[in-house]
Amino acid sequence: MVESQDKSSQPFTKYTQTIPDTNVKFEMLPIAGGVYLQGSPDSEAGRNKDEGPQSKVEIKPFWMGKCEVTWDEYDLFRNSEETHPPEGEKGRLIRFKFKSLSGDEITRPTPPYTDMTFGYGKDNYPAINVSHFAAMEYCRWLSAKTGHAYRLPTEAEWEYAARAGTTTAYSFGDDASKLGEYAWYDANSDSKTHAVGQKKANPWGLHDMHGNVAEWCLDGYSKDDYSKRDKNKVQVQPVNLQLKARFPNVVRGGSWVDEAKTCRSAARMPSDKDWLRQDPQSPQSIWYLTDADFVGFRIVRAVEEQKDLIGIKSLVTRQSPYKP
């Protein structure tokens, strides 16, 4: 991994980040470090086998986006600083290039062949249909723009933040009948995404951790991730990197299409090739998932980055296999 250049000594408090040269802002909340039980107990209603056995996990302090990344933010990456082909080369694809914190190039997404909002809404609505690769590239672009090292959360960080110190199925308890106060899910979403931050926040101030859109985590998915762990040891900052294949990666939190049990803090879901079903291109896009209008993402920033995540980048290309 290459070295990150986030050397700031910013106080560990909440802050608002304005993306340079724009009026677009987002809020970051401090998440204090700690030890928690990752996964769900055997007794939890709606539980799946891939959520156990539970294991003790230590998390270091980090900041996390108060809300999911919106189209307002993502479109700055997708559309800004567009270049044009030289005279006589109008048919040639010209891609935006930007230097990362490490000095290597970042390419902006190719133009989508359809409206990726699918008419659900744009201003302050979560960006959807974004691939794991694209979400990671957005983080590298944002890091270069701001000078702070943003990335996707690890699966362990995501669940720690979602639980917010709780041990129940949801951050508000075990009673799924209260989910509508905190989340957009299949029972109240009217079959679409909603503007971020409208529902109640969890105890640490994070909105939409249960529902609205499911969120990418940095990790690759394996159904037996937890069973491989040493039960006698505290897992320190665990992460299962899978950077070369398109699928499967972990998404968390449930979404507007999911029933209540899928929106639990411990619920896990793998991404799948089927999320590209309507993409007619060959090879299919590495930037968009035409059939994942229920998937978005949020960002984190470590106070002190763990060594194996410094300068993290996806290695996916158009020639990458669909599975490892």
Contacts in CASP RR format, 6 or more apart in sequence:
PFRMAT RR
TARGET T0000
AUTHOR 0000-0000-0000
METHOD contacts of the structure
MODEL  1
MVESQDKSSQPFTKYTQTIPDTNVKFEMLPIAGGVYLQGSPDSEAGRNKD
EGPQSKVEIKPFWMGKCEVTWDEYDLFRNSEETHPPEGEKGRLIRFKFKS
LSGDEITRPTPPYTDMTFGYGKDNYPAINVSHFAAMEYCRWLSAKTGHAY
RLPTEAEWEYAARAGTTTAYSFGDDASKLGEYAWYDANSDSKTHAVGQKK
ANPWGLHDMHGNVAEWCLDGYSKDDYSKRDKNKVQVQPVNLQLKARFPNV
VRGGSWVDEAKTCRSAARMPSDKDWLRQDPQSPQSIWYLTDADFVGFRIV
RAVEEQKDLIGIKSLVTRQSPYKP
1 307 0 8 1.000
1 308 0 8 1.000
1 309 0 8 1.000
1 310 0 8 1.000
1 311 0 8 1.000
1 312 0 8 1.000
2 102 0 8 1.000
2 104 0 8 1.000
2 310 0 8 1.000
2 311 0 8 1.000
3 102 0 8 1.000
3 310 0 8 1.000
3 311 0 8 1.000
4 101 0 8 1.000
4 102 0 8 1.000
4 143 0 8 1.000
4 149 0 8 1.000
4 305 0 8 1.000
4 310 0 8 1.000
4 311 0 8 1.000
5 101 0 8 1.000
5 102 0 8 1.000
5 147 0 8 1.000
5 149 0 8 1.000
6 101 0 8 1.000
6 143 0 8 1.000
6 147 0 8 1.000
6 148 0 8 1.000
6 149 0 8 1.000
6 301 0 8 1.000
6 305 0 8 1.000
8 147 0 8 1.000
8 148 0 8 1.000
10 148 0 8 1.000
12 30 0 8 1.000
12 61 0 8 1.000
12 63 0 8 1.000
12 303 0 8 1.000
13 30 0 8 1.000
14 27 0 8 1.000
14 28 0 8 1.000
14 29 0 8 1.000
14 30 0 8 1.000
14 63 0 8 1.000
14 66 0 8 1.000
15 27 0 8 1.000
15 28 0 8 1.000
15 63 0 8 1.000
16 25 0 8 1.000
16 26 0 8 1.000
16 27 0 8 1.000
16 28 0 8 1.000
17 25 0 8 1.000
17 26 0 8 1.000
17 27 0 8 1.000
17 28 0 8 1.000
17 146 0 8 1.000
17 148 0 8 1.000
18 24 0 8 1.000
18 25 0 8 1.000
19 25 0 8 1.000
19 26 0 8 1.000
19 73 0 8 1.000
19 76 0 8 1.000
19 142 0 8 1.000
19 145 0 8 1.000
19 146 0 8 1.000
20 145 0 8 1.000
20 146 0 8 1.000
22 76 0 8 1.000
24 72 0 8 1.000
24 73 0 8 1.000
24 76 0 8 1.000
26 65 0 8 1.000
26 66 0 8 1.000
26 67 0 8 1.000
26 69 0 8 1.000
26 70 0 8 1.000
26 73 0 8 1.000
27 65 0 8 1.000
27 66 0 8 1.000
27 67 0 8 1.000
28 63 0 8 1.000
28 64 0 8 1.000
28 65 0 8 1.000
28 66 0 8 1.000
28 301 0 8 1.000
29 63 0 8 1.000
29 64 0 8 1.000
29 65 0 8 1.000
29 66 0 8 1.000
29 204 0 8 1.000
29 205 0 8 1.000
29 206 0 8 1.000
30 61 0 8 1.000
30 63 0 8 1.000
31 59 0 8 1.000
31 61 0 8 1.000
31 62 0 8 1.000
31 63 0 8 1.000
31 64 0 8 1.000
31 157 0 8 1.000
31 160 0 8 1.000
31 161 0 8 1.000
31 204 0 8 1.000
31 300 0 8 1.000
32 61 0 8 1.000
33 58 0 8 1.000
33 59 0 8 1.000
33 60 0 8 1.000
33 61 0 8 1.000
33 62 0 8 1.000
33 160 0 8 1.000
34 58 0 8 1.000
34 59 0 8 1.000
34 160 0 8 1.000
35 56 0 8 1.000
35 57 0 8 1.000
35 58 0 8 1.000
35 59 0 8 1.000
35 234 0 8 1.000
36 56 0 8 1.000
36 57 0 8 1.000
36 59 0 8 1.000
36 159 0 8 1.000
36 160 0 8 1.000
36 163 0 8 1.000
36 165 0 8 1.000
37 54 0 8 1.000
37 55 0 8 1.000
37 56 0 8 1.000
37 57 0 8 1.000
37 167 0 8 1.000
38 54 0 8 1.000
38 55 0 8 1.000
38 56 0 8 1.000
38 57 0 8 1.000
38 156 0 8 1.000
38 159 0 8 1.000
38 160 0 8 1.000
38 226 0 8 1.000
38 235 0 8 1.000
38 266 0 8 1.000
39 51 0 8 1.000
39 52 0 8 1.000
39 54 0 8 1.000
39 55 0 8 1.000
39 159 0 8 1.000
39 226 0 8 1.000
39 266 0 8 1.000
40 47 0 8 1.000
40 51 0 8 1.000
40 52 0 8 1.000
40 54 0 8 1.000
40 169 0 8 1.000
40 264 0 8 1.000
40 265 0 8 1.000
40 266 0 8 1.000
41 47 0 8 1.000
41 54 0 8 1.000
44 51 0 8 1.000
44 169 0 8 1.000
44 264 0 8 1.000
44 266 0 8 1.000
45 169 0 8 1.000
45 174 0 8 1.000
45 176 0 8 1.000
45 261 0 8 1.000
46 261 0 8 1.000
46 264 0 8 1.000
47 264 0 8 1.000
47 266 0 8 1.000
48 267 0 8 1.000
48 268 0 8 1.000
49 223 0 8 1.000
50 223 0 8 1.000
50 224 0 8 1.000
50 225 0 8 1.000
50 226 0 8 1.000
50 268 0 8 1.000
51 226 0 8 1.000
51 266 0 8 1.000
51 267 0 8 1.000
51 268 0 8 1.000
52 226 0 8 1.000
52 227 0 8 1.000
53 226 0 8 1.000
53 227 0 8 1.000
53 231 0 8 1.000
54 226 0 8 1.000
55 226 0 8 1.000
55 229 0 8 1.000
55 231 0 8 1.000
55 235 0 8 1.000
56 234 0 8 1.000
56 235 0 8 1.000
57 156 0 8 1.000
57 160 0 8 1.000
57 234 0 8 1.000
57 235 0 8 1.000
57 236 0 8 1.000
57 238 0 8 1.000
58 234 0 8 1.000
58 235 0 8 1.000
58 236 0 8 1.000
58 237 0 8 1.000
59 156 0 8 1.000
59 157 0 8 1.000
59 160 0 8 1.000
59 237 0 8 1.000
60 237 0 8 1.000
60 302 0 8 1.000
60 303 0 8 1.000
60 304 0 8 1.000
60 306 0 8 1.000
61 302 0 8 1.000
61 303 0 8 1.000
61 304 0 8 1.000
62 153 0 8 1.000
62 157 0 8 1.000
62 300 0 8 1.000
62 301 0 8 1.000
62 302 0 8 1.000
62 303 0 8 1.000
63 300 0 8 1.000
63 301 0 8 1.000
63 303 0 8 1.000
64 153 0 8 1.000
64 157 0 8 1.000
64 161 0 8 1.000
64 206 0 8 1.000
64 298 0 8 1.000
64 299 0 8 1.000
64 300 0 8 1.000
65 206 0 8 1.000
65 298 0 8 1.000
65 299 0 8 1.000
65 300 0 8 1.000
66 197 0 8 1.000
66 201 0 8 1.000
66 205 0 8 1.000
66 206 0 8 1.000
66 207 0 8 1.000
67 126 0 8 1.000
67 196 0 8 1.000
67 197 0 8 1.000
67 207 0 8 1.000
67 208 0 8 1.000
67 298 0 8 1.000
68 126 0 8 1.000
68 127 0 8 1.000
68 196 0 8 1.000
68 208 0 8 1.000
68 212 0 8 1.000
68 213 0 8 1.000
68 215 0 8 1.000
68 296 0 8 1.000
68 297 0 8 1.000
68 298 0 8 1.000
69 126 0 8 1.000
69 127 0 8 1.000
69 135 0 8 1.000
69 138 0 8 1.000
69 296 0 8 1.000
69 297 0 8 1.000
69 298 0 8 1.000
69 299 0 8 1.000
70 123 0 8 1.000
70 124 0 8 1.000
70 125 0 8 1.000
70 126 0 8 1.000
70 127 0 8 1.000
70 196 0 8 1.000
71 117 0 8 1.000
71 121 0 8 1.000
71 122 0 8 1.000
71 123 0 8 1.000
71 125 0 8 1.000
71 126 0 8 1.000
71 127 0 8 1.000
72 122 0 8 1.000
72 123 0 8 1.000
72 124 0 8 1.000
73 127 0 8 1.000
73 142 0 8 1.000
74 127 0 8 1.000
74 130 0 8 1.000
74 138 0 8 1.000
75 127 0 8 1.000
77 108 0 8 1.000
77 109 0 8 1.000
77 137 0 8 1.000
77 138 0 8 1.000
77 141 0 8 1.000
77 142 0 8 1.000
78 108 0 8 1.000
78 109 0 8 1.000
79 108 0 8 1.000
80 96 0 8 1.000
80 108 0 8 1.000
81 96 0 8 1.000
81 98 0 8 1.000
81 108 0 8 1.000
82 96 0 8 1.000
82 108 0 8 1.000
83 94 0 8 1.000
83 95 0 8 1.000
83 96 0 8 1.000
84 94 0 8 1.000
85 91 0 8 1.000
85 92 0 8 1.000
85 94 0 8 1.000
93 110 0 8 1.000
95 107 0 8 1.000
95 108 0 8 1.000
95 110 0 8 1.000
96 107 0 8 1.000
96 108 0 8 1.000
97 105 0 8 1.000
97 106 0 8 1.000
97 107 0 8 1.000
97 108 0 8 1.000
98 105 0 8 1.000
98 106 0 8 1.000
98 108 0 8 1.000
98 141 0 8 1.000
98 144 0 8 1.000
99 105 0 8 1.000
99 106 0 8 1.000
99 144 0 8 1.000
100 106 0 8 1.000
100 140 0 8 1.000
100 141 0 8 1.000
100 143 0 8 1.000
100 144 0 8 1.000
100 311 0 8 1.000
100 313 0 8 1.000
101 140 0 8 1.000
101 143 0 8 1.000
101 144 0 8 1.000
101 147 0 8 1.000
101 149 0 8 1.000
101 311 0 8 1.000
102 311 0 8 1.000
104 313 0 8 1.000
106 137 0 8 1.000
106 140 0 8 1.000
106 141 0 8 1.000
106 144 0 8 1.000
107 137 0 8 1.000
108 141 0 8 1.000
109 134 0 8 1.000
109 137 0 8 1.000
109 287 0 8 1.000
109 288 0 8 1.000
110 285 0 8 1.000
110 287 0 8 1.000
112 129 0 8 1.000
112 287 0 8 1.000
112 288 0 8 1.000
113 281 0 8 1.000
114 290 0 8 1.000
116 128 0 8 1.000
116 129 0 8 1.000
116 130 0 8 1.000
116 288 0 8 1.000
117 125 0 8 1.000
117 128 0 8 1.000
118 128 0 8 1.000
118 129 0 8 1.000
118 293 0 8 1.000
119 192 0 8 1.000
120 128 0 8 1.000
120 192 0 8 1.000
120 193 0 8 1.000
120 293 0 8 1.000
121 192 0 8 1.000
121 193 0 8 1.000
121 195 0 8 1.000
123 195 0 8 1.000
124 195 0 8 1.000
124 196 0 8 1.000
125 193 0 8 1.000
125 194 0 8 1.000
125 195 0 8 1.000
125 196 0 8 1.000
126 193 0 8 1.000
126 196 0 8 1.000
126 208 0 8 1.000
126 212 0 8 1.000
126 213 0 8 1.000
126 296 0 8 1.000
127 296 0 8 1.000
127 297 0 8 1.000
128 193 0 8 1.000
128 213 0 8 1.000
128 292 0 8 1.000
128 293 0 8 1.000
128 294 0 8 1.000
128 295 0 8 1.000
128 296 0 8 1.000
129 288 0 8 1.000
129 289 0 8 1.000
129 290 0 8 1.000
129 292 0 8 1.000
129 293 0 8 1.000
129 295 0 8 1.000
130 138 0 8 1.000
130 216 0 8 1.000
130 287 0 8 1.000
130 288 0 8 1.000
130 289 0 8 1.000
130 295 0 8 1.000
130 296 0 8 1.000
130 297 0 8 1.000
131 246 0 8 1.000
131 285 0 8 1.000
131 286 0 8 1.000
131 287 0 8 1.000
131 288 0 8 1.000
131 289 0 8 1.000
131 292 0 8 1.000
132 152 0 8 1.000
132 216 0 8 1.000
132 246 0 8 1.000
132 249 0 8 1.000
132 271 0 8 1.000
132 314 0 8 1.000
132 316 0 8 1.000
133 246 0 8 1.000
133 286 0 8 1.000
133 287 0 8 1.000
133 314 0 8 1.000
133 316 0 8 1.000
134 286 0 8 1.000
134 287 0 8 1.000
134 288 0 8 1.000
135 152 0 8 1.000
135 216 0 8 1.000
135 296 0 8 1.000
135 297 0 8 1.000
136 151 0 8 1.000
136 152 0 8 1.000
136 218 0 8 1.000
136 312 0 8 1.000
136 313 0 8 1.000
136 314 0 8 1.000
137 313 0 8 1.000
137 314 0 8 1.000
138 297 0 8 1.000
139 150 0 8 1.000
139 151 0 8 1.000
139 152 0 8 1.000
139 299 0 8 1.000
140 313 0 8 1.000
142 150 0 8 1.000
142 299 0 8 1.000
143 149 0 8 1.000
143 150 0 8 1.000
143 151 0 8 1.000
148 301 0 8 1.000
149 301 0 8 1.000
149 302 0 8 1.000
149 305 0 8 1.000
149 310 0 8 1.000
149 311 0 8 1.000
150 299 0 8 1.000
150 300 0 8 1.000
150 301 0 8 1.000
151 218 0 8 1.000
151 299 0 8 1.000
151 300 0 8 1.000
151 301 0 8 1.000
151 302 0 8 1.000
151 309 0 8 1.000
151 312 0 8 1.000
152 216 0 8 1.000
152 217 0 8 1.000
152 218 0 8 1.000
152 297 0 8 1.000
152 299 0 8 1.000
152 300 0 8 1.000
153 161 0 8 1.000
153 215 0 8 1.000
153 217 0 8 1.000
153 218 0 8 1.000
153 298 0 8 1.000
153 299 0 8 1.000
153 300 0 8 1.000
154 217 0 8 1.000
154 218 0 8 1.000
154 219 0 8 1.000
154 237 0 8 1.000
154 238 0 8 1.000
154 239 0 8 1.000
154 309 0 8 1.000
155 217 0 8 1.000
155 218 0 8 1.000
155 219 0 8 1.000
155 225 0 8 1.000
155 239 0 8 1.000
155 240 0 8 1.000
155 250 0 8 1.000
155 252 0 8 1.000
155 268 0 8 1.000
156 235 0 8 1.000
156 237 0 8 1.000
156 238 0 8 1.000
156 239 0 8 1.000
157 300 0 8 1.000
158 215 0 8 1.000
158 217 0 8 1.000
158 252 0 8 1.000
159 252 0 8 1.000
159 265 0 8 1.000
159 266 0 8 1.000
161 204 0 8 1.000
161 206 0 8 1.000
161 209 0 8 1.000
162 171 0 8 1.000
162 202 0 8 1.000
162 206 0 8 1.000
162 209 0 8 1.000
162 210 0 8 1.000
162 252 0 8 1.000
162 253 0 8 1.000
162 265 0 8 1.000
163 171 0 8 1.000
163 265 0 8 1.000
164 171 0 8 1.000
164 202 0 8 1.000
164 203 0 8 1.000
164 204 0 8 1.000
164 205 0 8 1.000
164 206 0 8 1.000
165 171 0 8 1.000
165 203 0 8 1.000
165 204 0 8 1.000
166 172 0 8 1.000
166 173 0 8 1.000
166 203 0 8 1.000
166 265 0 8 1.000
168 174 0 8 1.000
168 265 0 8 1.000
169 176 0 8 1.000
169 264 0 8 1.000
169 265 0 8 1.000
169 266 0 8 1.000
170 176 0 8 1.000
170 178 0 8 1.000
170 179 0 8 1.000
170 182 0 8 1.000
170 210 0 8 1.000
170 263 0 8 1.000
170 264 0 8 1.000
170 265 0 8 1.000
171 182 0 8 1.000
171 202 0 8 1.000
171 203 0 8 1.000
171 209 0 8 1.000
171 210 0 8 1.000
171 265 0 8 1.000
172 178 0 8 1.000
172 181 0 8 1.000
172 182 0 8 1.000
172 200 0 8 1.000
172 202 0 8 1.000
176 260 0 8 1.000
176 261 0 8 1.000
179 185 0 8 1.000
179 187 0 8 1.000
179 210 0 8 1.000
179 260 0 8 1.000
179 263 0 8 1.000
180 187 0 8 1.000
180 188 0 8 1.000
180 199 0 8 1.000
181 199 0 8 1.000
181 200 0 8 1.000
182 199 0 8 1.000
182 200 0 8 1.000
182 202 0 8 1.000
182 210 0 8 1.000
183 199 0 8 1.000
183 208 0 8 1.000
183 210 0 8 1.000
183 211 0 8 1.000
183 212 0 8 1.000
183 263 0 8 1.000
184 193 0 8 1.000
184 194 0 8 1.000
184 199 0 8 1.000
184 208 0 8 1.000
184 211 0 8 1.000
184 212 0 8 1.000
184 255 0 8 1.000
184 256 0 8 1.000
185 210 0 8 1.000
185 211 0 8 1.000
185 254 0 8 1.000
185 255 0 8 1.000
185 256 0 8 1.000
185 258 0 8 1.000
185 259 0 8 1.000
185 260 0 8 1.000
185 262 0 8 1.000
185 263 0 8 1.000
186 256 0 8 1.000
186 257 0 8 1.000
186 258 0 8 1.000
186 259 0 8 1.000
187 259 0 8 1.000
187 260 0 8 1.000
189 212 0 8 1.000
189 256 0 8 1.000
189 257 0 8 1.000
191 256 0 8 1.000
191 257 0 8 1.000
192 256 0 8 1.000
193 212 0 8 1.000
193 213 0 8 1.000
193 255 0 8 1.000
193 256 0 8 1.000
193 293 0 8 1.000
193 294 0 8 1.000
194 212 0 8 1.000
194 256 0 8 1.000
196 207 0 8 1.000
196 208 0 8 1.000
196 212 0 8 1.000
197 207 0 8 1.000
197 208 0 8 1.000
198 207 0 8 1.000
199 207 0 8 1.000
199 208 0 8 1.000
199 212 0 8 1.000
200 207 0 8 1.000
201 207 0 8 1.000
202 209 0 8 1.000
202 210 0 8 1.000
209 253 0 8 1.000
209 265 0 8 1.000
210 253 0 8 1.000
210 254 0 8 1.000
210 263 0 8 1.000
210 264 0 8 1.000
210 265 0 8 1.000
211 253 0 8 1.000
211 254 0 8 1.000
211 255 0 8 1.000
211 256 0 8 1.000
211 258 0 8 1.000
211 263 0 8 1.000
212 255 0 8 1.000
212 256 0 8 1.000
213 254 0 8 1.000
213 255 0 8 1.000
213 256 0 8 1.000
213 294 0 8 1.000
213 295 0 8 1.000
213 296 0 8 1.000
214 251 0 8 1.000
214 252 0 8 1.000
214 253 0 8 1.000
214 254 0 8 1.000
214 255 0 8 1.000
214 258 0 8 1.000
214 269 0 8 1.000
214 294 0 8 1.000
214 295 0 8 1.000
214 296 0 8 1.000
215 251 0 8 1.000
215 252 0 8 1.000
215 253 0 8 1.000
215 295 0 8 1.000
215 296 0 8 1.000
215 297 0 8 1.000
215 298 0 8 1.000
216 249 0 8 1.000
216 250 0 8 1.000
216 251 0 8 1.000
216 295 0 8 1.000
216 296 0 8 1.000
216 297 0 8 1.000
217 249 0 8 1.000
217 250 0 8 1.000
217 251 0 8 1.000
217 252 0 8 1.000
218 239 0 8 1.000
218 241 0 8 1.000
218 249 0 8 1.000
218 309 0 8 1.000
218 312 0 8 1.000
219 225 0 8 1.000
219 239 0 8 1.000
219 240 0 8 1.000
219 241 0 8 1.000
219 242 0 8 1.000
219 249 0 8 1.000
219 250 0 8 1.000
220 240 0 8 1.000
220 241 0 8 1.000
220 242 0 8 1.000
220 248 0 8 1.000
220 249 0 8 1.000
220 250 0 8 1.000
220 270 0 8 1.000
221 240 0 8 1.000
221 242 0 8 1.000
221 248 0 8 1.000
221 249 0 8 1.000
221 250 0 8 1.000
221 268 0 8 1.000
221 269 0 8 1.000
221 270 0 8 1.000
221 271 0 8 1.000
222 240 0 8 1.000
223 270 0 8 1.000
225 240 0 8 1.000
229 235 0 8 1.000
229 238 0 8 1.000
237 306 0 8 1.000
239 306 0 8 1.000
239 308 0 8 1.000
239 309 0 8 1.000
241 308 0 8 1.000
241 312 0 8 1.000
242 248 0 8 1.000
242 249 0 8 1.000
242 324 0 8 1.000
243 312 0 8 1.000
243 313 0 8 1.000
243 314 0 8 1.000
243 315 0 8 1.000
243 316 0 8 1.000
244 315 0 8 1.000
244 316 0 8 1.000
244 320 0 8 1.000
244 321 0 8 1.000
244 324 0 8 1.000
245 316 0 8 1.000
245 320 0 8 1.000
245 321 0 8 1.000
245 322 0 8 1.000
245 323 0 8 1.000
245 324 0 8 1.000
246 273 0 8 1.000
246 286 0 8 1.000
246 316 0 8 1.000
246 320 0 8 1.000
246 321 0 8 1.000
246 322 0 8 1.000
246 323 0 8 1.000
247 270 0 8 1.000
247 271 0 8 1.000
247 272 0 8 1.000
247 273 0 8 1.000
247 275 0 8 1.000
247 322 0 8 1.000
247 323 0 8 1.000
248 270 0 8 1.000
248 271 0 8 1.000
248 272 0 8 1.000
248 323 0 8 1.000
249 270 0 8 1.000
249 271 0 8 1.000
250 268 0 8 1.000
250 269 0 8 1.000
250 270 0 8 1.000
250 271 0 8 1.000
251 269 0 8 1.000
251 270 0 8 1.000
251 271 0 8 1.000
251 295 0 8 1.000
252 267 0 8 1.000
252 268 0 8 1.000
252 269 0 8 1.000
253 262 0 8 1.000
253 263 0 8 1.000
253 264 0 8 1.000
253 265 0 8 1.000
253 267 0 8 1.000
254 262 0 8 1.000
254 263 0 8 1.000
254 267 0 8 1.000
254 269 0 8 1.000
254 294 0 8 1.000
255 262 0 8 1.000
255 263 0 8 1.000
255 294 0 8 1.000
255 295 0 8 1.000
256 294 0 8 1.000
257 294 0 8 1.000
258 294 0 8 1.000
261 267 0 8 1.000
262 269 0 8 1.000
271 289 0 8 1.000
271 292 0 8 1.000
271 295 0 8 1.000
273 322 0 8 1.000
273 323 0 8 1.000
274 291 0 8 1.000
275 289 0 8 1.000
275 290 0 8 1.000
275 291 0 8 1.000
275 292 0 8 1.000
275 295 0 8 1.000
276 284 0 8 1.000
276 285 0 8 1.000
276 289 0 8 1.000
276 290 0 8 1.000
276 291 0 8 1.000
277 290 0 8 1.000
277 291 0 8 1.000
278 290 0 8 1.000
278 291 0 8 1.000
279 285 0 8 1.000
279 288 0 8 1.000
279 289 0 8 1.000
279 290 0 8 1.000
283 318 0 8 1.000
283 319 0 8 1.000
286 316 0 8 1.000
286 317 0 8 1.000
286 318 0 8 1.000
286 320 0 8 1.000
289 295 0 8 1.000
302 309 0 8 1.000
END
